[in-house]
């Protein structure tokens, strides 16, 4: 836990006491890490009991949420609460990302506010074109993550690229809303959903941008969550969004790779050249695949 006692913070957030919150903020500099991004856990800024556990949860990425899921009247105090916890979280072992509000709804101001904090990236929602984020490159040097949830961006995903764009998150529910399609089509065997997942993966990987799959909202259905993780992994997607620690543990396991096996393949190939193991013929393309896994 970050804090042993939350009573003071609970009082601050209850009263929306911005001035009291400001006094607790002291930006620190500590070494940031890069992870496999198998699991990206969403934690809303007004939920301080959840914020207090970010150091204990084994998620590869913690996304501090200011957008959807945060009541309008709590967005400002949520911003300061996130800042307080960032001030106290030293030597993180996971990536830290701020999910801002849309750029035309305080998003730019939120980037300016958090620019001085020790975070890996900003996640930008509701983007319609690459031109909309051009100004962002002038106000931050941090990496950018983009929510792919508008039809304009999704249909042009192949061309949506920039050196600072590192991660795409598939916002499946918002995307279907934009297309006026019911969420009832979200089924494991639906070829239309397979098309969305495969296109998302194909163009993300084409642009060398890490693809993270959609959040499975039925958070108590862990068997269903596992099945969706397996399907998305088979589509070339490299991680998923999570909303509970239980989902995090499942995602980490499914999206992990057997690096010991990969190491053995790479070392043997580099020593002997092509070989066969358990019915698998390891030639140059197979070697390159395991080399990629090892480096990942």
C-alpha positions in Angstrom: 0.0 0.0 0.0 1.1 3.6 -0.7 -0.5 5.1 2.5 -1.2 3.3 5.8 -4.1 5.6 6.6 -6.5 7.1 4.1 -8.8 9.1 6.4 -7.3 12.4 5.5 -7.5 11.7 1.7 -11.0 10.4 2.1 -12.0 13.7 3.7 -10.3 15.7 1.0 -12.0 13.8 -1.9 -15.4 13.9 -0.1 -15.2 17.7 0.2 -13.5 18.3 -3.2 -10.8 20.2 -1.2 -8.4 21.1 -3.9 -6.2 23.4 -1.8 -5.7 20.7 0.8 -4.8 18.2 -1.9 -2.2 20.6 -3.5 -0.3 20.7 -0.2 0.4 17.0 -0.4 1.8 17.0 -3.9 5.6 16.9 -4.3 6.7 15.6 -7.8 9.5 13.1 -7.5 12.0 11.7 -10.0 12.6 8.0 -10.0 13.6 5.4 -12.6 10.8 4.3 -14.9 10.5 0.8 -16.3 9.4 -0.7 -19.5 7.2 -3.9 -19.3 5.7 -6.5 -21.6 2.3 -4.7 -21.4 0.4 -7.9 -21.0 -2.1 -6.3 -18.6 -3.2 -2.7 -18.4 -5.2 -2.1 -15.2 -7.6 0.9 -15.2 -7.7 2.8 -11.9 -10.0 5.8 -11.6 -8.6 8.9 -9.9 -11.4 9.3 -7.4 -11.2 5.7 -6.1 -8.4 6.2 -3.5 -8.7 2.7 -2.1 -7.8 1.3 -5.5 -5.1 3.9 -6.0 -3.6 2.9 -2.7 -3.0 -0.7 -3.9 -1.2 0.1 -7.2 2.2 -1.0 -5.8 0.8 -4.4 -4.9 -1.1 -5.3 -8.1 1.0 -7.2 -10.6 -0.3 -5.3 -13.7 2.4 -4.4 -16.3 0.7 -1.0 -16.8 -1.3 1.1 -14.4 -3.7 3.5 -16.2 -4.7 6.4 -14.0 -8.1 7.3 -15.3 -9.6 10.8 -15.6 -12.0 10.1 -18.4 -14.9 7.6 -18.6 -15.8 6.2 -15.2 -15.0 9.4 -13.3 -18.0 11.5 -12.4 -17.9 15.0 -13.8 -18.0 16.6 -10.4 -15.0 14.5 -9.3 -12.7 15.0 -12.3 -10.8 17.9 -10.8 -10.2 16.3 -7.4 -9.4 13.0 -9.1 -6.5 14.8 -11.0 -5.0 15.9 -7.7 -5.5 12.6 -6.1 -3.5 10.9 -8.9 -0.8 13.5 -8.4 -0.7 12.8 -4.7 -0.2 9.0 -5.3 2.4 9.7 -8.0 4.2 11.8 -5.4 4.4 8.9 -3.0 5.1 6.0 -5.4 8.8 5.5 -5.5 10.7 3.0 -7.7 7.6 1.7 -9.6 7.9 -1.8 -11.1 5.2 -1.1 -13.8 4.5 1.5 -16.4 2.5 4.5 -15.3 0.0 6.1 -17.8 -2.4 9.0 -17.4 -5.7 8.5 -19.3 -6.7 12.1 -19.9 -10.0 13.5 -21.1 -10.5 14.3 -24.8 -8.1 17.0 -26.0 -11.0 19.5 -26.4 -12.4 18.7 -22.9 -9.5 19.7 -20.6 -7.1 17.0 -22.0 -4.4 19.5 -23.1 -4.5 21.1 -19.7 -4.2 17.7 -18.0 -1.1 16.9 -20.1 0.5 20.2 -19.0 -0.4 19.5 -15.4 1.1 16.0 -15.4 4.1 16.7 -17.6 6.3 17.3 -14.6 5.4 14.0 -13.0 7.3 10.7 -13.3 5.1 8.8 -15.8 5.7 6.8 -18.9 2.9 8.1 -21.2 -0.4 9.8 -21.8 -3.3 7.9 -23.1 -5.5 10.1 -25.4 -9.2 9.2 -26.0 -11.7 10.1 -28.7 -9.2 11.0 -31.4 -10.6 11.4 -34.9 -7.4 12.2 -36.9 -3.6 12.4 -36.6 -3.9 16.1 -37.0 -5.7 16.4 -33.7 -2.7 15.3 -31.7 -0.1 17.4 -33.5 -0.2 20.1 -30.8 0.5 17.4 -28.1 4.0 17.0 -29.4 4.7 20.6 -28.5 3.6 20.3 -24.8 5.1 16.9 -23.8 8.0 14.7 -24.7 6.4 11.7 -23.1 5.2 8.7 -25.1 1.6 8.7 -26.4 -0.9 5.9 -26.2 -4.1 6.2 -28.2 -7.5 4.8 -27.6 -8.8 3.4 -30.9 -12.5 4.0 -30.5 -13.7 6.3 -33.3 -14.6 5.0 -36.7 -12.5 7.6 -38.4 -9.3 6.4 -36.8 -10.1 2.7 -37.0 -10.8 2.8 -40.7 -7.5 4.7 -41.3 -5.4 2.8 -38.7 -2.7 1.8 -41.2 -1.8 5.5 -41.7 -2.2 6.5 -38.0 1.5 6.6 -37.0 4.1 8.9 -35.4 7.4 8.2 -33.7 5.9 9.0 -30.2 3.0 6.7 -30.6 3.8 3.5 -28.7 0.6 1.8 -27.8 -2.9 1.4 -29.2 -5.9 0.3 -27.0 -8.9 -1.1 -28.7 -12.1 0.7 -27.4 -14.5 -1.9 -28.8 -17.6 -0.8 -27.1 -17.2 2.9 -28.1 -16.3 1.8 -31.6 -19.5 -0.2 -32.0 -21.5 2.7 -30.6 -20.0 4.9 -33.3 -21.0 2.4 -35.9 -24.5 2.1 -34.5 -24.0 -1.6 -33.8 -25.3 -3.4 -30.7 -22.9 -4.7 -28.2 -24.8 -8.0 -28.4 -22.6 -9.0 -31.4 -19.6 -9.3 -29.1 -19.4 -13.1 -29.2 -16.3 -15.3 -29.4 -17.5 -17.0 -32.7 -18.6 -13.8 -34.5 -16.5 -13.3 -37.7 -17.3 -9.6 -37.6 -15.7 -9.3 -34.2 -12.8 -11.4 -35.5 -12.4 -8.9 -38.4 -12.2 -6.0 -36.0 -9.6 -7.7 -33.8 -7.5 -8.9 -36.7 -7.5 -5.5 -38.5 -6.6 -3.8 -35.2 -3.7 -6.2 -34.6 -2.5 -6.2 -38.2 -2.2 -2.4 -38.6 -0.9 -1.9 -35.1 1.9 -4.4 -35.6 2.5 -3.1 -39.2 3.2 0.3 -37.6 5.3 -1.3 -34.8 2.8 0.0 -32.2 1.9 -2.3 -29.3 -1.7 -3.5 -29.6 -3.7 -3.9 -26.3 -7.1 -5.6 -26.6 -10.4 -4.4 -25.3 -11.6 -4.4 -21.7 -14.0 -7.3 -20.9 -16.7 -5.6 -18.9 -18.2 -8.8 -17.4 -15.5 -8.7 -14.7 -16.9 -11.6 -12.7 -16.9 -14.0 -15.7 -13.2 -15.0 -15.5 -13.7 -18.0 -17.8 -15.1 -15.8 -20.4 -12.3 -13.3 -19.9 -9.8 -16.1 -20.4 -11.4 -17.1 -23.6 -11.3 -13.6 -25.0 -7.6 -13.3 -24.0 -6.8 -16.5 -25.8 -8.6 -15.4 -28.9 -7.0 -12.0 -29.0 -3.5 -13.5 -28.4 -4.2 -15.8 -31.4 -5.0 -12.6 -33.4 -1.6 -11.2 -32.6 -2.7 -8.8 -29.9 -0.2 -8.6 -27.1 -2.1 -7.7 -24.0 -5.5 -6.6 -22.8 -7.1 -3.9 -20.7 -8.2 -5.0 -17.2 -10.6 -3.7 -14.5 -9.8 -6.1 -11.7 -6.7 -7.7 -10.2 -8.1 -11.2 -11.0 -8.2 -10.2 -14.7 -4.6 -9.0 -14.4 -3.4 -12.4 -13.2 -5.1 -14.2 -16.0 -3.9 -11.8 -18.7 -0.3 -12.0 -17.5 -0.3 -15.7 -17.7 -2.0 -16.0 -21.1 0.0 -13.2 -22.8 3.3 -14.4 -21.4 5.8 -16.3 -23.5 8.0 -19.2 -22.5 11.3 -17.4 -22.6 13.3 -20.4 -21.3 12.2 -22.4 -24.3 12.9 -19.5 -26.6 16.4 -19.1 -25.1 17.1 -22.8 -25.8 15.9 -22.5 -29.4 18.0 -19.3 -30.1 21.2 -20.7 -28.4 21.0 -24.0 -30.2 20.3 -22.5 -33.6 23.1 -20.0 -33.2 25.4 -22.9 -32.4 24.3 -25.6 -34.8 22.1 -23.9 -37.4 18.8 -25.6 -38.4 17.7 -28.5 -36.3 14.5 -30.4 -35.3 13.0 -30.6 -31.9 9.7 -32.4 -30.9 8.7 -32.5 -34.6 9.4 -28.8 -35.1 11.9 -27.9 -37.8 13.8 -24.8 -36.6 15.1 -22.8 -39.6 15.8 -19.1 -40.0 12.1 -17.8 -39.8 11.4 -20.0 -36.7 14.7 -18.8 -35.1 13.8 -15.2 -35.7 10.4 -15.7 -34.1 12.0 -17.0 -30.9 14.6 -14.3 -31.0 11.8 -11.7 -31.1 10.1 -13.4 -28.1 13.4 -13.4 -26.2 14.0 -9.7 -26.9 10.4 -8.8 -26.0 
